[in-house]
Amino acid sequence: MNSNIVLLVKKYLNNKVRVLNKIYKLSKGNETVYYSDIESYLNRGKNQISLILSKLESYNLISRNKENRPQKIVLTSMGKKLMETILTFY
């Protein structure tokens, strides 16, 4: 297993992983993931969700289309690999 992926798994085991997992599951079912989906899933305010998504985006795990409303959120290839690695442990 790639050591970089293992380090990422250890780093993101918290709300960020829950968000990645939600995005992964919805996108795997060919559903579009929106900001509001994450907000209702975690039952958190917009500020907290924004911080989580900004962090995930800065780590190149998700991308957001900020020009259109509502914002679409997609996993990057790195985010997808990370989730697949995490799910192999469960």
Buried (B, 14 or more C-beta within 10 A) or exposed (E): EEEEBEEBBEEBEEBBBBBBBBBBEBBEEEEEBBBEBBBEBBEBEEEEBBBBBEBBBEBEBBBBEEEEEEBBBBBBEBBBBBBEBBEEEE
